[in-house]
């Protein structure tokens, strides 16, 4: 019977894609694109195909496994395919096409994994991304996709390709439906240190709701300010129109006009004067058609020319190996020439499009030619929201011959010199090691202990509502576990679905909460002596208004200062909390604590250097404490690199320090006085530094560095006592020697609060009498606790019952039994388990089963199977339910059974490692009914003769054997996947009579070894022999460990 692919003299061309399940893909009008291309090809006299191309549209599912299953059904429908559009099954589709003798022309698949059968119709998008990022010097990249399988697979493919090219790919994640989870993703991006974010989802310009949600959230969170550059991925797959084209999403009334200013759009260059473009414009309405129309058109044209060249070579009209005939093409495409090199790789031009945050059109700024992979400017600068692009990363990331470490090139040129100096420095090194060892021993013992280990700290996640950020985020105060900022730990979002706990920078030390502040050791693997000396000095600082330094936490890959934890957060947090009413008594008490702490530091000749409201923290008793003192000096002593300081973080710095050539290096006593004056302004005005001037931080810094006129904050008289405002102005004197000392400031400020008995507690009591209790935090805390318990319950239910059953039980509806016409059921048990149980303690038996079935449970995650139950040593698994999987149920169970048998062959009991664990398994395929039984502890049970037969197959099996029935055997052979099946012969099955059964002994390409089965002849008493072997092994184990084993009686 002739294949449908070659009917009536036509060469049938199938076009694969999610045309029925994705509306954005459907707007590409694939049928019209293919028909337009086929009409042009059939009318081209230069193409002597000998028959006419006949297109057929082949819809595939959006869910990757289902799409691959659908592709299998198209084997005899087409002689060649355009697609797939989902990179998730490109390699599988290429292998299938190779076995069918057909070719795939796809714009979505990456490098040809299937040899000559998979032809990429576009240049490598990963190479395009790399070229753009190399031009701008942005190496650190994150990838965010929408939740659809197509884009998740695309994101994974992009991440793999960029990592293969040596780029530091950080976060790779996906949004929920409708852009859910955008806020959580943006919080992670803000702490990842990335420069570019690749968006694997439908473009917002073409109706992609997820991209709209993400960019809108980025604008709301302030992440569209230029620190990140967003690169849409889908626009690289087609030519996005920009000549005299406006996009509604970028209108003044649209949601993205400002946010899209942080987006650079990379797209195929187009020249709309082509005849094909004109013909398409006559047939369709271009503004409503997705630009993917042209990509589909070009793929059909490339396939037609490859087919023509193949026919001219005498191979006939065959869809096989068309990738061999696509080299050195130069033909007319949809919107540009279709050119390939001698190896068949597509050559094209890409254009970088930009907006200015005000208009609704895209303008070209750069062009990329894939023949040279060089980016050239078109004479128009890119409009970055911050006025300048993100800082460039080290060029070593883009050098394939250089290993990049932390963005620095390794000093390979010093290798020879270092080796030459080894002998000279050997004696000195030995002396330093001895000295360092003695010093480490001294530092790790009380009462001088400074170095702390992971065994002394307990990392526990606090409830979200109790976390507070209270250290300088610009000082790189990050979580030891992840390097994140304190804001990421303090503002962790409670999501509606179960999520793993994020790393934290709070811990328990000697029963008290402590804060961990990341400390970079720099290039030195150990602490330098000068740094250790400074740590000892900071350790000795003890004052009520200074946060105590408890030690230095050191573990592989992490180092952090361990500080006293203050639960109320920073002074900046209190001032910005509008719900908290602060009267003068409250403010004066906090300021007096600040002055006392700074006075103590200055008496110890210890300038702070980084004083600001963010480095003033408040404990549970509303006592203000100064933190971050000595941090800059520690970095200098360790010779560690300082983090780059943003202009807004320098607003507290004295002018004379800002004028230093390399920026403020070390603090001074008079510089601290100036910073104290700025904090006074923050407290009195309850606003950021210099907020009354309304100037950007860069302009303020410029005025401070280059007076006149002097630039100082403005504070109105009604915002505080006149004496306090006068004292604040004295702290701002331009000449450092004219500023008062901390002793003078303390004396003057004490005179402002003559009532010495007035305290924060008294002020709080008056506030409680005046204002009602705000229960928001308590309600939030209880709500979070309830949410956590709900998530625990849902996780437990999902482990006990299928999701559909769980949802029905939660809704209170009855769970109706369900009939499944094709499933495969697996049973296994341990041979000699009764003997093992008799010779082992009950706890040892439980440990054996837990270890073995934990191993089996881990294997299940790799297959489309469902674990039904375990009873004693019996283990029951099914495939084809509760989710049907066509005829794949037998293959999934067979592959799983082989994997389990291989793992069991290497398994050993902890209490008797010399006793082998031999399992036997039975498989049977057929129909069954599944339902929930019982109200108390409900169970998902299977019923039917299929269950009984599978159990009989297991009970009549042999050790290290997989016993299968005829129905399973026939199903496996029909799949033609290389299963090795041996005939066992006639076997008596209880309640079934005598049936012919088989052994599943392996599979072609199975990567793991299987334990050799025992040589058992019919009639051999093999069970008695195995039990005797187990008893001998146990006796031998007890003899060898008898004197060391202690039996204890229960209470």
DRENBALUM-657654 format. One record per residue (C-alpha): residue in one letter; y, x, z. Coordinates in steps of 0.5 Angstrom, whole numbers, plus 500, padded with zeros to 3 digits. Example, Ala and Ser with C-alpha at 12.3 -4.5 7.8 and 13.67 -1.06 7.14 Angstrom:
BEGIN
A491525516 S498527514 
//
This chain:
BEGIN
X500500500 X507503498 X512504503 X518500504 X522506503 X520507496 X520500493 X522498486 X525505484 X530505490 X531511495 X532507501 X537510506 X537508513 X543508517 X542508525 X547507530 X548502536 X551497531 X549491535 X550493543 X557497542 X563493540 X567500538 X562502534 X561496531 X568496529 X566502524 X564497519 X558501518 X555496512 X561497509 X562504509 X555505507 X556501501 X562504499 X559511499 X553508495 X557505490 X560511489 X554515489 X550511484 X556511479 X557518479 X554521473 X554528475 X548526480 X542525476 X538522482 X533518477 X534512482 X539508485 X540509493 X539503497 X542502504 X539499510 X543498517 X538500522 X541498529 X538502535 X539500543 X545503547 X539505552 X536512550 X529510551 X529504548 X533507542 X528512541 X522506541 X526502536 X527509531 X519509531 X519502528 X523504522 X518510520 X516506514 X523503512 X527508510 X526515506 X531518510 X536517515 X544517517 X544518524 X542518530 X549517533 X546518540 X545525542 X540523547 X534523543 X536528537 X531533538 X525527539 X528524533 X528530529 X520532531 X518525529 X522526522 X519532521 X512529522 X514523517 X517528512 X524525512 X531528514 X536526519 X544527517 X547526524 X554527526 X553526533 X547531534 X549539536 X545545533 X539543529 X534543534 X529540529 X529545523 X531543516 X530536518 X536535522 X542536518 X549536522 X554533518 X560536522 X562543524 X560544531 X564540536 X563545542 X565551537 X571547536 X573546543 X571553545 X577555539 X582550542 X581553549 X581560547 X587559543 X591556550 X587561555 X584555558 X577557561 X575552567 X573545564 X570539567 X567534563 X567526565 X563521561 X563513561 X557510564 X553509557 X547513555 X550515549 X556518552 X552521558 X548525553 X554527550 X557530556 X550533558 X550536551 X557539551 X556542558 X550546556 X553548549 X560551553 X555554559 X551558553 X558560551 X559563558 X565558560 X565556567 X564549567 X565545573 X564538574 X560534570 X560526572 X561519569 X565513571 X562506572 X562500568 X569498566 X572505569 X569504576 X569510580 X575513577 X579515583 X573519586 X572523580 X580525580 X579527587 X574531585 X578534579 X584536584 X580540588 X575543582 X581548579 X580546572 X585546567 X582542561 X578535562 X573533556 X573526556 X566523553 X568516552 X571511547 X578513545 X583509549 X587509542 X581505539 X580500545 X576505550 X577501557 X574507561 X579512558 X585507559 X582506567 X581514568 X588516565 X592510568 X589512575 X591520573 X598518572 X598514579 X595520583 X600524580 X594528576 X598527569 X604532571 X601537567 X596541571 X590538567 X590537560 X585531557 X581532551 X578526548 X571528545 X570522540 X576524536 X573530534 X568526530 X572523525 X579523522 X584519527 X590517522 X597519524 X601519518 X606513519 X601510524 X603507531 X598505536 X599499541 X597503547 X602508547 X608503546 X613502551 X609496554 X603499553 X599502559 X598509557 X605512554 X607516560 X599518562 X597520554 X603525555 X597529558 X592528553 X591533547 X588529541 X583534537 X581530530 X579532523 X585533518 X585527513 X589526507 X589519505 X591520498 X583520496 X580515492 X575513497 X580512502 X584507497 X578503496 X576502503 X583500504 X582495499 X576492502 X578493509 X584492514 X585500516 X588498523 X582494525 X577499523 X574505527 X576512524 X568513524 X568509518 X570515514 X565519518 X559515516 X561515509 X561522509 X554523511 X552518506 X555523501 X552529503 X545526504 X546524496 X548531494 X542534498 X538529495 X540530488 X540538489 X533537491 X531533485 X534538480 X529544484 X523540482 X521537488 X522530486 X526524490 X523526497 X527525504 X523532506 X527538508 X534536505 X537541509 X535546505 X539543499 X546542502 X549549502 X555551498 X557544497 X564542495 X565535493 X570529495 X569526501 X573520505 X579523507 X578530505 X574535501 X566536504 X565543504 X559547506 X557555506 X551558504 X547556510 X549549509 X554549515 X560544514 X567547513 X573543515 X580543518 X582540525 X589538527 X591538534 X596531535 X601531541 X605525544 X612526547 X611521553 X616516549 X614514542 X607511540 X606516534 X602522534 X605528531 X601534529 X602541532 X597546531 X591546525 X584549526 X580552520 X573552521 X572558516 X575563521 X575559527 X583560528 X588556531 X595556527 X601553529 X605548525 X612550528 X612544533 X611546540 X607541544 X610537549 X607538556 X609534562 X611540566 X615543561 X609549560 X602549559 X597550565 X596557567 X592561562 X585564565 X582571564 X581573557 X574575559 X571568559 X572568551 X569575550 X562575549 X561582550 X564582557 X561579564 X566575567 X566575575 X571570578 X575571572 X576578572 X573583568 X568588571 X570595572 X564598568 X568604566 X568606573 X560606573 X560614571 X565616576 X562612582 X555615581 X558622581 X562621587 X555618591 X553625593 X560627596 X561620600 X554620602 X556623609 X562619610 X558612608 X553613613 X558615619 X562608617 X555604617 X554607624 X561605626 X561598623 X554597626 X557598633 X563594632 X559588629 X555589635 X561589640 X564583636 X558579636 X557579644 X561576649 X566576652 X569579646 X565575641 X569574634 X563573629 X560566629 X554565625 X551558622 X546557628 X552557633 X556551629 X553544627 X556541621 X556533622 X560529618 X565525622 X567517620 X572517614 X577514619 X577519624 X578525619 X585528618 X588533614 X592538618 X593545615 X597548609 X593546603 X597551599 X594556604 X587555600 X585551607 X578549604 X571547606 X567552607 X561549603 X565547597 X571550597 X575544597 X582542600 X582539607 X585533603 X578532600 X575532606 X580528610 X581522605 X573522602 X572515599 X567510602 X564507595 X560501594 X554504592 X550509596 X552516595 X550523598 X555526604 X560531601 X561537605 X566538611 X570543614 X569540621 X564542625 X561542633 X562549637 X559549644 X560541644 X567541641 X570539634 X573545631 X576546624 X574551619 X579554614 X576558608 X578566609 X577570602 X574577604 X577579597 X573585593 X570588600 X564585602 X565586609 X571586614 X576592614 X578595621 X585593620 X583586619 X578586625 X584589629 X588583627 X583578629 X582581636 X590580637 X590573634 X584571639 X588573645 X593568643 X593563648 X598557649 X598550650 X602549644 X598554639 X591552636 X586557639 X582561634 X575561636 X572566632 X570568625 X564564621 X560568617 X555566612 X552568605 X557566600 X562563605 X567566611 X572562615 X576562621 X574557626 X580554630 X581548635 X581541632 X587537633 X585529631 X591526630 X593531624 X599534622 X606533624 X607532616 X602526617 X605523623 X612523620 X610520613 X606514617 X611509616 X607504621 X608509627 X615508630 X618514633 X624514638 X628520640 X624521646 X618522642 X621526637 X624531642 X617532646 X614534639 X620539637 X620542644 X612543644 X614546637 X619551640 X615553646 X609555641 X614559637 X617562643 X611564645 X609568639 X616571638 X615574645 X608577643 X612580637 X608575632 X612572627 X609566623 X611567616 X608560614 X612555619 X612548616 X611541618 X604541615 X602547619 X604544626 X598539628 X597534634 X591533638 X589527642 X594527647 X600528642 X601535644 X604539638 X600546636 X602551631 X597553627 X596558621 X599563624 X597570622 X594568616 X598572611 X597578615 X590577615 X590577607 X594583607 X589587612 X583585608 X587586602 X585579599 X588576593 X594571596 X593564593 X599562588 X604559591 X608553588 X615552589 X615546593 X611550598 X617555599 X622550601 X621552608 X622560607 X628563609 X633566603 X632573604 X625573604 X625569597 X629574594 X624579595 X622582588 X614580589 X616574593 X615573600 X610578603 X611578610 X614573615 X620575620 X622573627 X629571624 X625568618 X621563622 X628561625 X630558618 X623555618 X624552624 X631549622 X627546616 X622542620 X628540625 X631536619 X624533617 X623530624 X630528624 X630525617 X623523617 X623526610 X621532606 X625538606 X632537602 X630530600 X637528601 X639533595 X635529590 X633536586 X626539584 X623544588 X625549582 X632548582 X633548590 X629555590 X634558585 X640555589 X637558595 X636565592 X643565588 X648563592 X654561592 X655555594 X650555600 X644550599 X642546605 X639539607 X644534609 X642530615 X647524617 X650524624 X646517626 X639521625 X640525631 X644527637 X650531635 X648537639 X641537635 X644537628 X649543630 X643547633 X639546626 X645548622 X645554626 X638556624 X640555617 X645561617 X645565611 X646572615 X639573619 X643576625 X647570626 X641565627 X640564634 X633567638 X628562640 X630563647 X637561645 X634555641 X629553647 X635553652 X640549648 X634544646 X632543653 X639541655 X638535650 X633532654 X635533662 X630528664 X624533665 X619527667 X620524660 X614525656 X610523650 X606519654 X612515657 X615514650 X608511648 X608506654 X614504652 X612503645 X606499647 X610494651 X615493645 X610493639 X603490638 X597494638 X595496631 X588494629 X588497622 X584503624 X579500628 X578494623 X577500618 X572504622 X568498624 X568496616 X566503614 X560503619 X558496617 X558499610 X554505612 X549500615 X548496609 X547502604 X542504609 X538497608 X539497601 X536504600 X530502604 X529496601 X529500594 X524504596 X519498598 X520493593 X522493586 X530492584 X529485581 X525483587 X530486592 X536482589 X532476589 X530477597 X537478598 X540472594 X535468598 X531465592 X524465591 X520471588 X516468582 X509471580 X510475574 X505476568 X504483565 X500483559 X499490558 X499495564 X495501566 X493502573 X491509577 X487510583 X485516587 X482518593 X480525597 X473527596 X470528603 X476525606 X472522612 X469528614 X476532614 X478526618 X473527623 X474534624 X481534624 X486531630 X490525628 X496529627 X493534622 X490528618 X497525618 X500531616 X495532611 X497526607 X504526608 X504533605 X500531599 X503524598 X510527598 X508532593 X505526589 X511522590 X516528587 X511528581 X512520580 X520521579 X518525572 X515519569 X516511568 X511509573 X511505579 X508507586 X505500589 X502503595 X498508599 X492506604 X489511608 X487517602 X488512597 X494512592 X495507587 X500507581 X502503575 X506503569 X508497565 X511494571 X516491574 X519494567 X515493561 X515499556 X511497550 X505501549 X507507553 X504505560 X497509558 X501515556 X505515562 X500514567 X495519563 X501525563 X502523571 X494523572 X494530569 X500533573 X497530580 X490533578 X494540577 X498540583 X492538587 X488544585 X493548588 X494544594 X492547601 X492544608 X496547613 X491547619 X485549614 X488552608 X481554606 X478547605 X480545598 X482538597 X479535591 X481528588 X478524583 X482519579 X481512575 X485509570 X484502567 X489498562 X489491561 X493485564 X495483571 X500479575 X505482580 X508478586 X511479593 X506477599 X508475605 X515474609 X514479615 X514486612 X513483604 X509487600 X509487592 X502486590 X498486584 X492481582 X487481577 X481484574 X485490571 X486492579 X479491581 X476495574 X481501576 X479501583 X471502580 X473507575 X476511581 X470510586 X465512581 X469518579 X467525580 X471531584 X477534579 X476528574 X480523571 X475517570 X478512564 X475506561 X474504554 X481500554 X485506556 X481511552 X483506546 X490506548 X491513548 X488515542 X492510538 X498514541 X496520537 X499525542 X493530543 X489527549 X483530550 X477525552 X470526553 X465521553 X461520560 X456515558 X454509561 X456508568 X455502572 X461499575 X460494581 X461487579 X462489572 X455491570 X454497565 X460500561 X461506557 X466510560 X470517559 X473523562 X481525561 X480532560 X487534558 X492534553 X495538547 X501542550 X500540557 X503547560 X499547567 X492549568 X487544571 X482545576 X475546573 X471540575 X464541579 X458542575 X454535577 X448533574 X446525574 X442524581 X445531584 X447529592 X454532590 X457528596 X453531601 X454538599 X461537599 X461534606 X457540608 X462545605 X467542608 X464542615 X462550614 X469551612 X472548618 X467552623 X469558620 X476556621 X475555628 X472561629 X477565626 X483562630 X479559636 X482564641 X489562639 X488555639 X490551645 X488544646 X493539650 X492533653 X496527652 X501524658 
//
